[in-house]
Structures are given as C-alpha cells and as structure tokens.
Amino acid sequence: MSATLSETDLAGVTADKVVDARGAACPGPLLETKKAMGTVPVGSVLELWSSDPQTKVDIAAWCGKVGHELLGTLSADGYERVLVRRMK
Amino acid sequence: MADQEKLVIMVTHGPEDPELATIPFVMAGAAVASDVDVVMGFQGEGCRLVQKGVAETVSAPEFAPLAGLLDSIRELGGQFLVCSPCVKSRGIEDELIDGAEVCAAARFVAEITSATNSLVY
C-alpha cells in the first residue's frame, strides 16, 4: 500500500465527490466507490468515508488491481477519509 | 493484454447458514467492483437465495445485508445461474428473482472451465 501524497498535501486536496460509506460492512465501501467512480470524469478525486478500518487496505488492493491512484488516507473523528484519483 | 478475467462462485448454502450464504456475495461484490466478470451458480439450498423475497431475510453479524449485495452485483453485471433440478425439487422455478437463469450441469461446467478461477461455498 503506497500513498503518493504527504499528509499535509493530502489535507489540501479538494475531492470532486464524497462517498459516505460510514457504517457499511465490507465490501460496501468498495462497491460504493466503484459505482461513484463511474459518475466522475477521469482525473477526478473521490473521497471515501469509511468507519471500517480495513477499507483503506481494501481500496489500496483495488487501486492496484484496476489502475486507479490511491492518494492516501486521513483520519477523521471515528472514520477514515480515503482519497482516490480516477485514472481510466 | 490479458484476457478478461472471470470468476465463478458456486453457492450451496442458503438461509439456514447466513454467514456461508453471505460470504460468496461478498466475494462476488469485490470481484465485480474489480472489473472481473462474475458468474454465481446456485445449487442445493443455495437456490433459496435467488427465490423472490428470501435474500431480504438473510443477514449475518458483521456482514453487509445479503439483499443489498445481490442488488449491487446484479447492477454491476454479475450473472446468476440456478441449478434446474434443485429449483424443481423445491417447487420454486416460478419464484426466482429477475435475472436468475435456470440451467443444467453442462452450462456450469462450461462456465467453470472457461473461468480464470472458481470458488465453492
């Protein structure tokens, strides 16, 4: 799992779309991200909110498989913000 | 350029075992999200999961509700094949959800032998 941006840089990223999957069990956050990715243009940044600590690992594996760019993960109050750039 | 990947997932547990009924849908969901073609094959009590109104009754602790997974898999292109004698013996051949296709053994064999991999639950 590798993030391409530092935490400081990451905090400055403005997402084009936020996917709120807090409370959803695996693979809900992944499925919501997949569906949302199809609604934004290539190059856009999606911000996934998930309260499942495994989500960031899952999304990293998914990005590696399908070719999107994992920008990184930020901690929030009770959930994590995973930022992904659509690459194709 | 690799050929399109395909995963066949055989489901043999039904509402009597919510966890083993749900896990194949979890795997199928992750697969369709990953641009892998998915064929789910339902045999034995697994057939009950594609009987109208049944998926909504299945939920395992700490897992996503089965009905929502089923809807997402169908929305993202997953196929549902159902064993012909299994549905006939249960009298549910006219009660299957939209998109469920009744088929016989040779179709399952063709799907499995042409898949990248297969899983049996």
Backbone of each chain as ProteinMPNN parsed JSONL, in Angstrom:
{"seq_chain_A": "MSATLSETDLAGVTADKVVDARGAACPGPLLETKKAMGTVPVGSVLELWSSDPQTKVDIAAWCGKVGHELLGTLSADGYERVLVRRMK", "coords_chain_A": {"N_chain_A": [[0.854, -1.189, 0.0], [0.781, 2.058, -1.021], [0.944, 5.495, -0.622], [0.7, 8.461, -2.509], [0.908, 11.071, -1.769], [1.968, 13.404, 0.77], [0.813, 13.722, 4.191], [0.219, 16.351, 4.731], [0.0, 17.491, 2.169], [-2.099, 15.957, 1.296], [-4.184, 16.765, 2.917], [-4.763, 19.126, 1.749], [-6.068, 18.556, -0.553], [-8.881, 18.865, -2.618], [-11.764, 17.09, -2.924], [-13.593, 15.855, -5.75], [-15.876, 14.472, -5.444], [-17.676, 13.136, -2.705], [-17.963, 10.096, -1.037], [-20.009, 8.688, 1.189], [-19.651, 6.11, 3.148], [-19.867, 5.328, 5.71], [-20.44, 3.091, 8.362], [-21.087, 0.991, 6.732], [-20.553, -2.443, 5.977], [-17.833, -4.514, 4.817], [-18.189, -5.748, 1.495], [-19.134, -3.137, 1.161], [-18.172, -0.329, 1.231], [-16.274, -0.462, -0.848], [-17.875, -1.208, -3.055], [-19.541, 1.024, -3.199], [-17.646, 2.936, -3.851], [-16.77, 2.012, -6.328], [-19.136, 2.321, -7.837], [-19.482, 5.101, -7.669], [-17.195, 5.991, -8.927], [-17.709, 5.647, -11.569], [-19.211, 7.831, -12.152], [-17.817, 10.153, -12.305], [-15.457, 12.24, -14.092], [-12.409, 11.037, -15.718], [-9.437, 11.585, -13.931], [-10.564, 12.904, -11.852], [-10.993, 13.302, -8.275], [-11.994, 11.103, -5.805], [-13.418, 10.989, -2.583], [-13.577, 8.792, -0.058], [-15.511, 7.959, 2.691], [-15.171, 5.96, 5.466], [-15.983, 3.809, 8.157], [-14.911, 1.423, 8.645], [-11.972, -0.067, 9.509], [-10.518, -1.683, 7.8], [-10.985, -0.831, 5.288], [-9.207, 0.977, 3.997], [-7.066, -0.635, 3.37], [-8.254, -2.46, 1.689], [-9.111, -0.794, -0.393], [-6.676, 0.064, -1.318], [-5.633, -2.317, -2.385], [-7.504, -2.706, -4.357], [-7.146, -0.422, -5.979], [-4.6, -1.008, -6.937], [-5.19, -3.194, -8.493], [-7.116, -2.392, -10.418], [-6.165, -0.027, -11.437], [-6.455, 2.631, -10.562], [-5.426, 5.638, -8.764], [-4.247, 5.633, -5.545], [-4.335, 8.191, -3.364], [-4.026, 8.61, -0.674], [-4.679, 8.317, 2.917], [-6.616, 9.902, 5.392], [-7.146, 10.474, 8.859], [-10.22, 10.827, 10.558], [-12.89, 11.903, 12.738], [-13.714, 9.132, 14.148], [-13.831, 7.823, 11.773], [-12.336, 7.104, 8.531], [-10.787, 8.928, 5.864], [-10.454, 8.215, 2.63], [-8.606, 8.872, -0.173], [-8.884, 8.833, -3.648], [-7.739, 8.872, -6.969], [-9.335, 8.921, -10.081], [-8.141, 7.094, -12.774], [-8.62, 6.011, -15.236]], "CA_chain_A": [[0.0, 0.0, 0.0], [1.605, 3.256, -1.037], [0.236, 6.734, -0.886], [1.597, 9.3, -3.3], [0.976, 12.42, -1.211], [2.178, 13.52, 2.21], [-0.431, 14.032, 4.898], [-0.036, 17.788, 4.565], [-0.51, 17.695, 0.813], [-3.381, 15.265, 1.203], [-5.193, 17.587, 3.59], [-5.09, 20.246, 0.87], [-6.773, 18.071, -1.746], [-10.343, 19.011, -2.622], [-12.351, 15.989, -3.693], [-14.672, 16.183, -6.669], [-17.09, 13.808, -4.954], [-17.513, 12.423, -1.44], [-18.786, 8.892, -0.887], [-20.146, 8.431, 2.621], [-19.975, 4.69, 3.373], [-19.708, 5.034, 7.133], [-21.411, 2.124, 8.86], [-21.239, -0.126, 5.789], [-19.597, -3.535, 6.137], [-17.152, -4.994, 3.613], [-17.449, -4.833, 0.616], [-19.967, -1.971, 0.872], [-17.418, 0.868, 0.831], [-15.665, -0.703, -2.163], [-18.922, -1.161, -4.072], [-19.972, 2.421, -3.336], [-16.58, 3.642, -4.56], [-16.828, 1.573, -7.727], [-20.277, 2.952, -8.505], [-19.25, 6.542, -7.753], [-16.105, 6.249, -9.867], [-18.29, 5.711, -12.894], [-20.005, 9.06, -12.322], [-16.931, 11.328, -12.375], [-14.517, 12.128, -15.211], [-11.035, 10.611, -15.458], [-8.653, 12.666, -13.331], [-11.262, 13.392, -10.666], [-10.642, 12.697, -6.991], [-13.089, 10.657, -4.94], [-13.078, 10.875, -1.168], [-14.429, 7.765, 0.548], [-15.562, 7.95, 4.152], [-15.497, 4.614, 5.949], [-15.68, 3.537, 9.564], [-14.292, 0.097, 8.689], [-10.525, 0.171, 9.394], [-9.931, -2.481, 6.709], [-11.309, -0.26, 3.981], [-8.057, 1.583, 3.316], [-6.264, -1.74, 2.836], [-9.023, -3.0, 0.576], [-9.087, 0.17, -1.501], [-5.308, 0.036, -1.866], [-5.54, -3.509, -3.237], [-8.384, -2.467, -5.507], [-6.472, 0.542, -6.857], [-3.511, -1.714, -7.587], [-5.711, -4.131, -9.492], [-7.867, -1.791, -11.522], [-5.388, 1.037, -12.06], [-6.667, 3.982, -10.05], [-4.32, 6.092, -7.922], [-4.543, 5.902, -4.139], [-3.586, 9.377, -2.941], [-3.688, 8.412, 0.728], [-5.77, 8.221, 3.886], [-6.583, 10.823, 6.526], [-8.028, 10.077, 9.957], [-11.223, 11.797, 10.991], [-13.477, 11.55, 14.02], [-14.464, 7.879, 14.089], [-13.804, 7.229, 10.432], [-11.169, 7.472, 7.728], [-11.053, 9.542, 4.553], [-9.549, 7.603, 1.657], [-8.68, 9.669, -1.403], [-8.513, 8.049, -4.835], [-7.905, 9.579, -8.236], [-9.731, 8.065, -11.212], [-7.051, 7.122, -13.758], [-9.013, 5.456, -16.547]], "C_chain_A": [[0.889, 1.238, 0.0], [0.741, 4.46, -1.359], [1.207, 7.671, -1.587], [1.761, 10.695, -2.719], [1.275, 12.373, 0.286], [0.857, 13.889, 2.874], [-0.802, 15.502, 4.731], [-0.613, 18.08, 3.188], [-1.913, 17.119, 0.668], [-4.506, 16.129, 1.795], [-5.617, 18.764, 2.715], [-5.847, 19.845, -0.379], [-8.277, 18.297, -1.588], [-10.935, 17.927, -3.516], [-13.452, 16.503, -4.609], [-15.985, 15.564, -6.207], [-16.76, 13.089, -3.656], [-18.492, 11.251, -1.406], [-18.835, 8.561, 0.599], [-20.61, 6.992, 2.827], [-19.782, 4.322, 4.835], [-20.817, 4.102, 7.603], [-21.59, 0.923, 7.954], [-20.149, -1.166, 6.035], [-19.009, -3.901, 4.782], [-18.081, -5.892, 2.8], [-18.234, -3.576, 0.262], [-19.191, -0.734, 0.452], [-16.762, 0.726, -0.551], [-16.717, -0.593, -3.267], [-19.413, 0.267, -4.283], [-18.934, 3.227, -4.105], [-16.607, 3.295, -6.042], [-17.959, 2.278, -8.471], [-20.032, 4.452, -8.702], [-18.172, 6.867, -8.784], [-16.636, 6.381, -11.288], [-19.049, 7.004, -13.17], [-19.143, 10.309, -12.429], [-15.936, 11.144, -13.526], [-13.149, 11.598, -14.77], [-10.239, 11.817, -14.957], [-9.286, 13.218, -12.067], [-10.785, 12.662, -9.416], [-11.915, 12.358, -6.222], [-12.575, 10.589, -3.512], [-14.083, 9.932, -0.522], [-14.354, 7.88, 2.064], [-15.974, 6.555, 4.601], [-15.112, 4.48, 7.412], [-15.094, 2.138, 9.742], [-12.78, 0.263, 8.484], [-9.852, -0.636, 8.286], [-10.124, -1.832, 5.342], [-10.075, 0.283, 3.263], [-7.134, 0.523, 2.716], [-6.94, -2.312, 1.589], [-8.963, -2.075, -0.638], [-7.695, 0.22, -2.131], [-5.136, -1.154, -2.809], [-6.351, -3.31, -4.515], [-7.733, -1.498, -6.503], [-5.346, -0.147, -7.632], [-4.007, -2.62, -8.696], [-6.318, -3.42, -10.688], [-7.191, -0.56, -12.112], [-5.727, 2.451, -11.659], [-5.526, 4.343, -9.092], [-4.803, 6.365, -6.498], [-3.688, 7.081, -3.695], [-3.182, 9.258, -1.48], [-4.917, 8.418, 1.608], [-5.552, 9.226, 5.013], [-7.543, 10.321, 7.603], [-8.988, 11.209, 10.278], [-11.819, 11.276, 12.295], [-14.331, 10.282, 13.892], [-14.521, 7.235, 12.715], [-12.53, 7.652, 9.705], [-11.619, 8.019, 6.384], [-10.011, 9.008, 3.575], [-9.712, 8.34, 0.329], [-8.098, 8.896, -2.576], [-8.726, 8.898, -6.076], [-8.283, 8.582, -9.343], [-8.692, 8.217, -12.327], [-7.445, 6.589, -15.13], [-10.521, 5.474, -16.678]], "O_chain_A": [[1.669, 1.44, 0.931], [-0.09, 4.423, -2.266], [2.401, 7.67, -1.289], [2.659, 11.431, -3.128], [0.89, 11.433, 0.98], [-0.091, 14.311, 2.212], [-1.975, 15.852, 4.608], [-1.588, 18.819, 3.053], [-2.785, 17.697, 0.02], [-5.609, 16.209, 1.254], [-6.692, 19.334, 2.908], [-6.229, 20.701, -1.178], [-8.865, 17.962, -0.56], [-10.642, 17.86, -4.709], [-14.152, 17.462, -4.285], [-17.066, 16.058, -6.528], [-15.687, 12.5, -3.523], [-19.678, 11.396, -1.703], [-17.821, 8.197, 1.195], [-21.795, 6.685, 2.701], [-19.562, 3.157, 5.169], [-21.988, 4.301, 7.279], [-22.187, -0.071, 8.366], [-18.987, -0.831, 6.267], [-19.604, -3.636, 3.737], [-18.726, -6.755, 3.396], [-18.034, -3.004, -0.809], [-19.506, -0.135, -0.576], [-16.708, 1.685, -1.321], [-16.478, 0.041, -4.295], [-19.672, 0.675, -5.415], [-19.28, 4.092, -4.91], [-16.483, 4.168, -6.9], [-17.774, 2.769, -9.585], [-20.333, 5.005, -9.759], [-18.235, 7.906, -9.442], [-16.091, 7.125, -12.104], [-19.482, 7.243, -14.298], [-19.666, 11.407, -12.622], [-15.611, 10.014, -13.89], [-12.781, 11.697, -13.599], [-10.355, 12.92, -15.489], [-8.631, 13.919, -11.295], [-10.248, 11.557, -9.487], [-12.787, 13.203, -6.018], [-11.439, 10.183, -3.265], [-15.275, 10.227, -0.445], [-13.268, 7.896, 2.644], [-17.002, 6.032, 4.169], [-14.069, 4.965, 7.849], [-14.813, 1.719, 10.865], [-12.347, 0.685, 7.412], [-8.737, -0.312, 7.876], [-9.502, -2.236, 4.36], [-9.914, 0.076, 2.06], [-6.501, 0.751, 1.686], [-6.293, -2.604, 0.584], [-8.785, -2.528, -1.769], [-7.562, 0.399, -3.342], [-4.567, -1.022, -3.892], [-5.93, -3.697, -5.605], [-7.765, -1.724, -7.713], [-5.16, 0.096, -8.825], [-3.338, -2.798, -9.714], [-6.07, -3.794, -11.834], [-7.595, -0.089, -13.175], [-5.328, 3.392, -12.345], [-4.762, 3.477, -8.664], [-5.659, 7.221, -6.275], [-2.461, 6.984, -3.654], [-2.122, 9.743, -1.084], [-6.047, 8.511, 1.127], [-4.441, 9.376, 5.521], [-8.619, 9.807, 7.296], [-8.621, 12.384, 10.271], [-11.309, 10.322, 12.883], [-15.517, 10.352, 13.57], [-15.186, 6.217, 12.524], [-11.75, 8.459, 10.211], [-12.66, 7.643, 5.843], [-8.826, 9.319, 3.689], [-10.811, 8.422, -0.22], [-6.983, 8.377, -2.514], [-9.753, 9.561, -6.224], [-7.639, 7.547, -9.514], [-8.4, 9.329, -12.766], [-6.677, 6.707, -16.084], [-11.057, 5.052, -17.703]]}, "seq_chain_B": "MADQEKLVIMVTHGPEDPELATIPFVMAGAAVASDVDVVMGFQGEGCRLVQKGVAETVSAPEFAPLAGLLDSIRELGGQFLVCSPCVKSRGIEDELIDGAEVCAAARFVAEITSATNSLVY", "coords_chain_B": {"N_chain_B": [[-1.795, -7.809, -23.332], [-3.987, -9.012, -21.058], [-6.517, -11.57, -21.111], [-9.994, -10.952, -20.459], [-10.781, -11.3, -17.088], [-12.487, -13.901, -15.295], [-14.608, -14.98, -12.725], [-16.029, -17.759, -11.218], [-18.488, -18.497, -8.897], [-19.679, -20.815, -6.783], [-22.588, -21.501, -4.969], [-23.766, -23.106, -2.223], [-24.993, -23.033, 0.186], [-27.81, -21.897, 2.014], [-30.419, -19.838, 3.445], [-30.314, -21.124, 5.885], [-27.77, -21.013, 6.832], [-26.565, -18.219, 7.411], [-24.062, -16.91, 7.347], [-22.326, -18.409, 5.631], [-23.915, -18.231, 3.437], [-23.746, -15.568, 2.837], [-21.033, -14.869, 2.459], [-20.122, -15.725, -0.186], [-21.397, -13.76, -1.713], [-20.138, -11.481, -0.826], [-17.564, -11.897, -1.83], [-18.165, -11.982, -4.536], [-19.103, -9.397, -4.878], [-16.797, -7.858, -4.411], [-15.345, -8.748, -6.556], [-16.82, -7.968, -8.91], [-16.618, -5.254, -8.548], [-13.982, -4.971, -9.064], [-13.714, -5.15, -11.741], [-13.862, -7.728, -12.692], [-15.374, -10.354, -14.441], [-18.286, -11.937, -13.24], [-19.823, -14.961, -12.396], [-22.344, -16.347, -10.634], [-23.228, -19.406, -9.261], [-25.966, -21.282, -8.246], [-26.754, -23.903, -6.166], [-28.356, -26.751, -4.583], [-29.425, -25.929, -1.293], [-28.608, -23.36, -1.667], [-30.026, -22.323, -3.772], [-32.263, -21.151, -2.711], [-31.581, -18.566, -2.153], [-31.952, -17.02, -4.384], [-34.586, -17.037, -4.689], [-37.559, -15.205, -4.863], [-37.879, -12.687, -2.439], [-36.434, -13.93, -0.44], [-33.67, -13.288, -0.082], [-33.801, -10.9, 1.275], [-34.231, -11.647, 3.828], [-31.941, -12.587, 4.899], [-29.169, -12.136, 6.889], [-26.003, -11.8, 8.201], [-24.109, -11.51, 11.235], [-21.981, -8.684, 11.404], [-21.585, -8.663, 8.697], [-22.373, -7.254, 5.471], [-25.815, -6.699, 4.631], [-27.43, -9.305, 2.825], [-29.239, -8.87, 0.68], [-28.713, -6.296, -0.304], [-26.126, -6.624, -1.279], [-26.608, -8.474, -3.299], [-28.174, -6.935, -5.059], [-26.295, -4.98, -5.811], [-24.341, -6.527, -7.087], [-25.772, -7.511, -9.255], [-26.379, -5.09, -10.501], [-23.842, -4.336, -11.328], [-23.25, -6.125, -13.259], [-23.019, -8.877, -12.696], [-23.747, -12.372, -13.149], [-26.433, -14.667, -12.519], [-26.827, -18.0, -12.126], [-28.901, -20.851, -11.892], [-29.39, -24.042, -10.571], [-31.164, -26.446, -12.324], [-32.59, -28.999, -11.547], [-32.476, -28.553, -8.81], [-34.103, -26.317, -8.283], [-36.507, -27.28, -9.213], [-37.057, -29.441, -7.53], [-37.608, -28.139, -5.244], [-39.786, -26.725, -5.891], [-39.734, -24.066, -6.782], [-39.347, -22.895, -9.208], [-40.822, -20.976, -10.547], [-40.587, -18.764, -9.037], [-38.336, -17.2, -8.976], [-35.89, -14.549, -8.695], [-35.659, -11.578, -10.767], [-33.49, -11.894, -13.491], [-32.24, -14.21, -12.679], [-31.131, -17.222, -13.995], [-32.192, -20.313, -15.016], [-30.44, -23.329, -15.306], [-28.596, -26.211, -16.561], [-26.252, -28.907, -15.788], [-24.153, -28.962, -17.722], [-23.862, -26.335, -18.525], [-22.88, -25.117, -16.212], [-20.435, -26.439, -16.095], [-19.253, -25.494, -18.445], [-19.015, -22.774, -17.83], [-17.288, -22.855, -15.618], [-14.978, -24.127, -16.606], [-14.121, -22.273, -18.394], [-13.4, -20.155, -16.877], [-11.257, -17.841, -15.058], [-10.823, -18.552, -12.468], [-12.399, -20.499, -9.851], [-14.717, -20.654, -7.138], [-16.023, -22.455, -4.381], [-18.702, -22.519, -2.229]], "CA_chain_B": [[-3.115, -7.542, -22.748], [-4.568, -10.261, -20.557], [-7.924, -11.757, -21.384], [-10.898, -10.554, -19.382], [-10.839, -12.294, -16.003], [-13.828, -14.349, -14.896], [-14.666, -15.772, -11.501], [-17.273, -18.487, -10.986], [-18.678, -18.726, -7.461], [-20.772, -21.754, -6.556], [-23.207, -21.238, -3.668], [-24.548, -24.301, -1.846], [-25.653, -22.799, 1.474], [-28.915, -20.953, 1.911], [-30.761, -19.062, 4.64], [-30.036, -21.868, 7.114], [-26.413, -20.655, 7.266], [-26.443, -16.852, 6.871], [-22.68, -16.491, 7.075], [-21.839, -19.048, 4.4], [-24.732, -17.732, 2.327], [-23.367, -14.187, 2.533], [-19.629, -14.728, 2.029], [-19.94, -15.712, -1.639], [-21.833, -12.469, -2.252], [-19.068, -10.534, -0.516], [-16.501, -12.128, -2.809], [-18.67, -11.578, -5.853], [-19.154, -7.941, -4.89], [-15.436, -7.35, -4.588], [-14.891, -9.097, -7.908], [-17.422, -7.088, -9.927], [-16.042, -3.921, -8.342], [-12.619, -5.019, -9.598], [-13.817, -5.358, -13.193], [-13.808, -9.157, -13.006], [-16.693, -10.93, -14.753], [-18.707, -12.839, -12.169], [-20.965, -15.85, -12.561], [-22.671, -17.06, -9.403], [-24.022, -20.607, -9.518], [-26.692, -21.652, -7.028], [-27.148, -25.31, -6.126], [-28.831, -27.171, -3.27], [-30.151, -24.884, -0.552], [-28.2, -22.06, -2.2], [-31.087, -21.849, -4.68], [-33.247, -20.337, -1.973], [-31.141, -17.173, -2.077], [-32.459, -16.279, -5.54], [-36.058, -17.101, -4.66], [-38.058, -13.866, -4.518], [-38.198, -12.379, -1.055], [-35.603, -14.643, 0.537], [-32.414, -12.573, 0.209], [-34.094, -9.822, 2.231], [-34.35, -12.22, 5.178], [-30.642, -13.16, 5.283], [-28.175, -11.165, 7.355], [-25.054, -12.39, 9.147], [-23.471, -10.476, 12.044], [-20.768, -8.026, 10.905], [-21.556, -8.673, 7.235], [-23.383, -6.437, 4.807], [-27.038, -7.455, 4.341], [-27.29, -10.037, 1.567], [-30.058, -8.317, -0.406], [-28.019, -5.153, -0.896], [-25.008, -7.157, -2.063], [-27.181, -9.082, -4.518], [-28.565, -5.852, -5.968], [-25.091, -4.341, -6.35], [-23.697, -7.463, -8.024], [-26.594, -7.516, -10.471], [-26.207, -3.776, -11.136], [-22.505, -4.246, -11.913], [-23.097, -7.077, -14.351], [-22.893, -10.275, -12.297], [-24.788, -13.287, -13.637], [-26.918, -15.647, -11.544], [-27.292, -19.253, -12.732], [-29.529, -21.669, -10.864], [-29.471, -25.465, -10.915], [-32.534, -26.803, -12.707], [-33.276, -29.94, -10.649], [-32.552, -28.012, -7.442], [-35.289, -25.463, -8.142], [-37.715, -28.093, -9.423], [-37.337, -30.262, -6.347], [-38.121, -27.25, -4.196], [-41.015, -26.099, -6.382], [-39.576, -22.606, -6.793], [-38.88, -22.462, -10.529], [-41.561, -19.788, -10.995], [-40.496, -17.746, -7.97], [-36.968, -16.691, -8.922], [-35.725, -13.109, -8.897], [-35.324, -11.16, -12.13], [-32.078, -12.061, -13.828], [-31.768, -15.56, -12.364], [-31.299, -18.083, -15.175], [-32.155, -21.743, -14.683], [-29.614, -24.055, -16.267], [-28.228, -27.577, -16.187], [-24.864, -29.128, -15.398], [-23.163, -28.646, -18.749], [-23.636, -24.878, -18.513], [-21.952, -24.843, -15.102], [-19.107, -26.931, -16.497], [-18.706, -24.565, -19.437], [-18.624, -21.536, -17.149], [-16.15, -23.098, -14.735], [-13.756, -24.437, -17.355], [-13.672, -21.078, -19.129], [-13.141, -19.088, -15.905], [-9.91, -17.692, -14.521], [-10.805, -19.324, -11.228], [-13.734, -20.732, -9.314], [-14.812, -20.84, -5.691], [-17.211, -23.212, -3.987], [-19.107, -22.283, -0.841]], "C_chain_B": [[-3.747, -8.874, -22.329], [-6.038, -10.348, -20.978], [-8.738, -11.251, -20.199], [-10.973, -11.664, -18.325], [-12.285, -12.654, -15.677], [-13.731, -15.241, -13.662], [-16.037, -16.44, -11.414], [-17.36, -18.817, -9.499], [-19.905, -19.605, -7.267], [-21.265, -21.605, -5.115], [-24.09, -22.428, -3.303], [-25.213, -24.17, -0.474], [-26.714, -21.726, 1.316], [-29.173, -20.239, 3.224], [-30.459, -19.796, 5.947], [-28.641, -21.573, 7.668], [-26.095, -19.257, 6.723], [-25.002, -16.455, 6.543], [-22.155, -17.108, 5.78], [-22.707, -18.712, 3.191], [-24.239, -16.358, 1.881], [-21.953, -14.071, 1.964], [-19.459, -14.803, 0.511], [-20.402, -14.418, -2.295], [-20.81, -11.373, -1.962], [-17.953, -10.66, -1.559], [-16.929, -11.683, -4.202], [-18.72, -10.058, -5.972], [-17.784, -7.33, -5.11], [-14.943, -7.619, -6.01], [-15.505, -8.181, -8.97], [-16.898, -5.665, -9.777], [-14.642, -3.831, -8.941], [-12.6, -5.346, -11.089], [-13.6, -6.807, -13.605], [-15.227, -9.619, -13.351], [-17.045, -11.943, -13.674], [-19.923, -13.65, -12.594], [-21.172, -16.54, -11.217], [-23.58, -18.231, -9.752], [-24.66, -21.093, -8.232], [-27.166, -23.093, -7.129], [-27.604, -25.66, -4.707], [-29.607, -26.058, -2.597], [-29.747, -23.48, -0.989], [-29.241, -21.46, -3.123], [-32.071, -20.921, -3.984], [-32.874, -18.851, -2.001], [-31.601, -16.346, -3.272], [-33.952, -16.522, -5.725], [-36.547, -15.733, -4.194], [-38.357, -13.75, -3.028], [-37.31, -13.029, -0.017], [-34.34, -13.86, 0.908], [-32.629, -11.512, 1.29], [-34.143, -10.333, 3.667], [-32.996, -12.703, 5.713], [-29.672, -12.059, 5.677], [-27.301, -11.836, 8.401], [-24.374, -11.276, 9.937], [-22.159, -9.99, 11.428], [-20.625, -8.075, 9.386], [-22.609, -7.707, 6.7], [-24.624, -7.295, 4.563], [-26.988, -8.058, 2.935], [-28.049, -9.379, 0.41], [-29.359, -7.143, -1.095], [-26.837, -5.594, -1.742], [-25.519, -7.715, -3.386], [-27.537, -7.99, -5.531], [-27.342, -5.205, -6.607], [-24.402, -5.233, -7.381], [-24.455, -7.485, -9.343], [-26.415, -6.209, -11.241], [-24.869, -3.679, -11.867], [-22.21, -5.409, -12.861], [-22.926, -8.534, -13.976], [-24.045, -11.108, -12.827], [-25.155, -14.284, -12.551], [-27.472, -16.856, -12.285], [-27.79, -20.175, -11.627], [-29.73, -23.085, -11.394], [-30.919, -25.888, -11.154], [-33.193, -27.823, -11.76], [-33.406, -29.418, -9.218], [-33.799, -27.142, -7.267], [-36.575, -26.259, -8.337], [-38.061, -28.886, -8.165], [-37.905, -29.427, -5.206], [-39.391, -26.527, -4.636], [-40.934, -24.596, -6.49], [-39.19, -22.063, -8.168], [-39.607, -21.22, -11.043], [-41.47, -18.64, -9.995], [-39.117, -17.11, -7.897], [-36.919, -15.194, -9.207], [-35.405, -12.821, -10.361], [-33.822, -11.335, -12.356], [-31.525, -13.431, -13.497], [-32.117, -16.486, -13.532], [-31.161, -19.541, -14.753], [-31.341, -22.474, -15.741], [-29.245, -25.428, -15.715], [-26.705, -27.7, -16.072], [-23.846, -28.693, -16.448], [-22.86, -27.151, -18.81], [-22.679, -24.506, -17.385], [-20.541, -25.275, -15.48], [-18.459, -25.973, -17.49], [-18.241, -23.275, -18.782], [-17.349, -21.742, -16.325], [-14.87, -23.336, -15.541], [-13.259, -23.256, -18.178], [-13.314, -19.928, -18.189], [-11.656, -19.013, -15.544], [-9.759, -18.525, -13.264], [-12.236, -19.554, -10.768], [-13.647, -20.995, -7.815], [-16.082, -21.613, -5.395], [-17.488, -22.959, -2.513], [-20.277, -23.171, -0.474]], "O_chain_B": [[-4.002, -9.744, -23.163], [-6.706, -9.332, -21.173], [-8.233, -11.138, -19.083], [-11.203, -12.828, -18.653], [-13.185, -11.82, -15.772], [-12.886, -16.132, -13.579], [-17.07, -15.779, -11.522], [-16.417, -19.352, -8.917], [-21.03, -19.192, -7.55], [-20.475, -21.584, -4.171], [-25.058, -22.72, -4.004], [-25.91, -25.08, -0.026], [-26.533, -20.763, 0.571], [-28.258, -20.053, 4.026], [-30.358, -19.167, 7.0], [-28.363, -21.848, 8.835], [-25.432, -19.127, 5.694], [-24.759, -15.744, 5.569], [-21.603, -16.405, 4.933], [-22.28, -18.89, 2.05], [-24.303, -16.021, 0.699], [-21.711, -13.253, 1.077], [-18.704, -14.003, -0.042], [-19.858, -14.018, -3.325], [-20.638, -10.45, -2.757], [-17.467, -9.664, -2.094], [-16.152, -11.085, -4.946], [-18.42, -9.498, -7.026], [-17.627, -6.398, -5.899], [-14.214, -6.814, -6.589], [-14.791, -7.674, -9.835], [-16.749, -4.949, -10.767], [-14.175, -2.745, -9.284], [-11.577, -5.772, -11.624], [-13.2, -7.082, -14.737], [-16.173, -9.305, -12.629], [-16.192, -12.719, -13.244], [-20.915, -13.109, -13.082], [-20.282, -17.232, -10.723], [-24.578, -18.067, -10.454], [-23.969, -21.295, -7.233], [-27.887, -23.459, -8.057], [-27.281, -24.955, -3.75], [-30.357, -25.33, -3.247], [-30.462, -22.515, -0.716], [-29.338, -20.24, -3.25], [-32.638, -20.019, -4.601], [-33.742, -17.985, -1.886], [-31.643, -15.118, -3.199], [-34.509, -16.246, -6.787], [-36.011, -15.169, -3.24], [-39.008, -14.614, -2.441], [-37.417, -12.716, 1.169], [-33.982, -13.781, 2.084], [-31.749, -11.262, 2.113], [-34.1, -9.545, 4.612], [-32.91, -13.172, 6.848], [-29.39, -11.157, 4.888], [-27.809, -12.382, 9.38], [-24.088, -10.213, 9.385], [-21.333, -10.789, 10.988], [-19.639, -7.575, 8.845], [-23.59, -7.388, 7.372], [-24.501, -8.494, 4.315], [-26.561, -7.407, 1.981], [-27.551, -9.339, -0.715], [-29.409, -7.014, -2.318], [-26.57, -5.015, -2.795], [-24.948, -7.465, -4.448], [-27.233, -8.113, -6.717], [-27.344, -4.914, -7.803], [-23.939, -4.756, -8.417], [-23.853, -7.479, -10.417], [-26.312, -6.208, -12.468], [-24.77, -3.02, -12.902], [-21.057, -5.647, -13.22], [-22.707, -9.364, -14.857], [-25.173, -10.629, -12.945], [-24.307, -14.698, -11.76], [-28.474, -16.748, -12.993], [-27.181, -20.271, -10.562], [-30.182, -23.286, -12.521], [-31.782, -25.709, -10.295], [-34.26, -27.536, -11.218], [-34.331, -29.794, -8.498], [-34.472, -27.212, -6.238], [-37.599, -25.966, -7.72], [-39.228, -28.983, -7.787], [-38.592, -29.938, -4.322], [-40.001, -25.802, -3.851], [-41.939, -23.907, -6.315], [-38.759, -20.916, -8.289], [-39.073, -20.492, -11.88], [-42.201, -17.657, -10.105], [-38.757, -16.539, -6.868], [-37.795, -14.646, -9.875], [-34.944, -13.694, -11.096], [-33.004, -10.966, -11.514], [-30.45, -13.791, -13.977], [-33.258, -16.521, -13.992], [-30.137, -19.947, -14.201], [-31.534, -22.259, -16.938], [-29.54, -25.759, -14.566], [-25.974, -26.724, -16.236], [-22.805, -28.127, -16.115], [-21.736, -26.752, -19.112], [-21.779, -23.686, -17.569], [-19.572, -24.563, -15.216], [-17.269, -25.675, -17.394], [-17.19, -22.741, -19.136], [-16.449, -20.903, -16.337], [-13.809, -22.812, -15.2], [-12.107, -23.239, -18.611], [-12.963, -18.842, -18.65], [-10.907, -19.978, -15.7], [-8.713, -19.126, -13.019], [-13.165, -18.893, -11.232], [-12.641, -21.488, -7.305], [-17.095, -21.447, -6.074], [-16.623, -23.159, -1.66], [-20.762, -23.118, 0.656]]}, "name": "protein", "num_of_chains": 2, "seq": "MSATLSETDLAGVTADKVVDARGAACPGPLLETKKAMGTVPVGSVLELWSSDPQTKVDIAAWCGKVGHELLGTLSADGYERVLVRRMKMADQEKLVIMVTHGPEDPELATIPFVMAGAAVASDVDVVMGFQGEGCRLVQKGVAETVSAPEFAPLAGLLDSIRELGGQFLVCSPCVKSRGIEDELIDGAEVCAAARFVAEITSATNSLVY"}
